Amino acid sequence: MNSDRPIAVAGAGSIGCFVGGWLAAASRNVALLARRRVIDEINGDGLLLTGFDGVSRTVAADTLTLSEDPSMFKRAGTILVTVKSADTAEMADTIARHAPEDAVIVSLQNGVGNVAALRARVAGRAVLGGMVPFNVVALGRGRFHRSTSGDIVIERDAAGTAEKLSVPGLVMHATDNITGVQWGKLLVNLNNALNALSGLPLREQLSQRAWRSLLADQMAEGLLALRAEGVAPVSPTPIPPRLMPPLLRLPDGIFSLLLGRTMRVDPAARSSMWEDLARGRQTEIDYLQGVITALADRHGLEVPVSRRVVALIRQAEASGRGSPGLTPQQVRGPS
């Protein structure tokens, strides 16, 4: 990685602004391709990054390159793609038009199909998969709050991209099995939709056995589909995927002790899908539960909970009223 060339963030929303801002706070040359609203917030108030652990960093607007114009990619040495999965193809075409041939592209997106979508469209440029385990919430006026713990994982390459991007407070690890890591994250991300349907803070939702049992049932369906597909997921937590469903069904007190040892969650944290519903945006349900239902269709499997959750999220998207505030019983539907 040439330190004189910018690290460009392609689609600087919540994750992109936090990751890009943290890199800039560590004196990296960072350029954010962002919407006008985000640019105006940062120009007006700076970029304020906060965390569940009390950490706070302020990045002055003049230390960043901020633009709506993708020609900003023309000098980029590394491009971090942080758009929603539905926007991957369009962003890939934009990168292909503007980025140098030797730019390294890193997908820091949810889901499992984005790397293939990027590689199909960026004309032979190096593309690496990545996984961001933590959640970031946009609080307005240029403030982005990291509400859960975990380190970023990036596909290993000969150039040592993960190690070169890693900075204090934003650690990035290399892996030889990014496919397994991304599938493991997808299983955990099945809770995004449940959190969005509940309307509850993430910690409060996960503290209730009825909600965790719904997640456990979805994970069990997902594991069944992955076994049929021949995929071995790698958990983003110390708990192996096959143990997650039974652990999620444990009594509240026991589970709370386990969660506290494996993951730190801000009391106010909510999922990105909850935020999408609140802002009237299309969610990534097709790239999470939708992937599980597609695998089930391919292999003739029954995944009723996943199908029910997909239907409820689509209803919530269509209503445009944010989270429907459902109970676990309402999510399960008629018995």
N, C-alpha and C positions, 0 to 999 in steps of 0.2 A: 504493500500500500504506500503510495507516494504521499507523504505528509503535506506537500505543498498543494495538492489537489483537493478540492472540497469533498466532503462526505455529504451527498445529496439525499434528502428524504423525499421520497416520491409519494405525496399524499399526506401531508402533515396534519393529522387529526390528533386524537388523544395520545395514542402510542407514539406516533411520529414526533409530535412536539416534545413529549417527555424524553424519549431516547435521544433525539437530535439536540434538545436543550441541554441534557446532561453531558453529552459529548462536547458541546460548545463550552460548558462550564469547566471542562477539563482542558480547555484551550485548543480543541480541535476546530479545524476550518469546516463549518457546517452551513449548508444551504437548504432552506425549507421551501418546497413547492407546496403552496397552501392556498386555501380559498381566501377571498378578500376579507371576509369577516375575521378570520384568524389573524391575518396580517395586520389588520387595523387594531385588533386587541393587543398584539405584541408591540406594535409601534407606539400605542398609547400608554401601555402599562408595563412593558417589559414582559419577559417570560419568567413566571414564578413556578418553581417545581417544589412540591412538598411530598411527604411520604408518611405512611402509617407509623414509622419509627420516629417521627418528629423531625426528620431532616428537612432542610429547606435550602434551596439555591435560587438566586435571582440572576437571570441572564439578560443583559442589556440588549435592546433591539439592534444597536449598531455593531454588535459583535457577531451578528448573523446575517446571511444573505436571505432575504425574504422576497418571494416572487410568485406570481401566478403564471409566469411565462416559462414553459418547459425548456426553452433554449438555455436556461440555467444549467442544464445537464451537460453542456458541451465540454466542460473541463473536469467533470466529476471523475474521481478515481474509484469511488464506491457509491452505490446507490442502494439505499434501504427502502424497500417497497412496503408501505404500511396502509395501503388502501384496502377497502372491503373486498372480499373475494369476487363479488359480482363485477367489480371495476378492474379486475386484474388484466383482462385482455386489452382493454382500452389503454391502460397505463403502459402495458408492454409495448404497444404500438408507438406510444409517445416516446418511450425510452429508445426504441429502435431508430426513430427519426432523429433524435438529438444527442444521444450519449456516444462517447468515444467507443471504438471497438474493444479497447482493453479495460473498460470499466467492469468492475465486479459487482454483480447485482445480488442482493441478499433479500429474500422474502421473509419479512417479520409479520406474517399474517396468520389468522386462524385457518383451519381446514387443512386438507391433504392434497389438493389438486393444483395449488397455485404455482409451484415450481415447474410442473409440466407445462402449464399454460404460459408461463413466462418464457421458458426455453423454446417453445414452439414459435415465438414471435420476435425474439430479440437478436436474430441473425448471428448465432454462434457465440455470443458473449457468454462469459462465465456466469452461471446462476447457482446460488447456494440456498438451500433451505434453512429456515430458522424457526425457533419456537420461543415466544415470549410468555412466560408462565404467569406474569402478574397483570393486574387490572389497573387501568388509569382512567380517571374520571375528569372530564372538562368542567371546571367550576366557573368559567367566565372570566373576563378581564385578564386573559393571558395566564390563568392559573390552571395547572394540571397536577392532579393529586394521585400518587401511586398508593393503592389501597390494599394490596396483598403482596406477599413475599415471593422470592424465587429469582434465579439467575437465568439469563438468556442463553439458549443453546443454538449453535450454528454448525452447519455441516463443515467437516474438516476439509481443508484444501492445502495444496503445497505452499501457498503464499502465507499461510497462518493468519487468515483474515479474522477469525474469532479472537485470537490473542491480540492482534493489532487494534481491534476495535474496543477491547476491554479497557475500562478506566475505573478508578476507585469509586465505589458506590454503584457501578453499573457493570457487573462482571458478566463476561461472555465466555462460555465454555465451548470447545470443539467436540464434535461427536462423529463417529464413523457410522452411526445408524440413525440418521435424521428421519428416515421414513418411520421407523418404530417410535421415535420420540414424538413425531407429529400425530401419529395415530393415538398414542397415549394421551396427548393433550386433548385430542378430539373427545375422547371418552370423558375426561374431566369437564370439558366445555359443554357436555350435555346438560350441566346444571344451569348454564346461561339462560336457557329458555324457562326453566322452572323458576329461577329468580325473577325473570321478567314477568311471568304470569302471577307470581305471588305479590309483587310490589313491596316486599319486605327487604330490609338491609340483608346483605349476604350472610353475615354472622348469625343474625336472628333466624333466618330461614334454615341454615344448616344446623342450628341448635335444636330443631324440631324433628323428631323421629319420623313423623308422617311424611315430611318433605324429603328427608334422606332416603326413606324407603322407595319413594318415586324415583329418585336418582339411582338407587341401587338396581331397581327393576330395569331402568333404561340402560345402565352399564352392563347388566347381565345380557340384555338383548344385543348390545353392541359387541360384547365379547363373543357371543354365539355367531354373529355375522362375520366377525373378523376371523374366527377359527375356520369358518366355511371358506373364506377368501384366502386363507393361508397367510394371514398377517399376524405378526407377533408384536403387540404394542409395548412400548417402554414407558413406564409411569414417570410423570414429572415430579412425583413425590417419592419418599423412601418406601412407600407401600406398593407392592406389586399389583398390577391391574386385577389379577384373579382374586386377590383378597379384598378389594375395595367393596364389592357388593355386601359380603357378610359384615364387614366392619361398619359400613354405613347403617346397617340395621340394628346395631348395638344400642342399648339404652343411652339416653342423652348424656348422663354424667360420664360414662366411660368414653363415649365418643368425643366429648369436649376435651378430655385429657389427651386423647390421641391427636386431635386436630391441633391443639396447642403445641405439640411437639414436632409437627410436620409442616405447619403452615401458619403464618401470621396474617390476620385479616382485620382491617380497619373496621370499627363498629358501624361506620356509615357507608361501607363499600356496597356497591350494587354491580350487577353484571353489565357488560357493554350492550347486551340485547335489551335490558331494561332501559338503558339510555336511548337506544334506537327507537323504542316504542314511545318514550317520553318526548322525543324530538320529531316524531312522525316520519322516521326514516325506515326504509326497508331493512329488515334484519338479515342475519346470515343463517337462518334456520335451514335453508336448502343445503348449506355446506357443513352442517352439523348433524342434527337428527335426519335431515334429508339424505345424507350419505348412508346412514345406517339403514333407512328404509329401502334405498336403492339396492344395497347389498342383499338385504332380505329378499327383495323381489327376484334378484338374480339366482338365489340359492333356494327359493321356495320356503322361506322361514317366516314364522309368525313373530311380529314385533309390535304388539298392540299399543303399548305405552308410548313408544316413539311416534307411532302414527297419530295417536291422540294429541300429543304435544305439538306436532307439526300443524295439525288442524286448528288448535287453539291459538297458536301464534299467528297464523294467517288470518284468523278472525280478528285478533287484536290489531294487526297491521291495517286491515280493511276499515276498522272502526275509527282509527286515528285518534283514540282517546287515551293513549298511554297504556300503562299496565292495567289489566282488568281486575287485579286484586283478588284472585281466586283462592280458594282453600284447596288443600291437598285432595279432599274428597271430590271437589268440583273438577279438578284436573283428571282424576281417575275416571270420572263419568259413571253412568249407571253400571251397577255390578251384574 
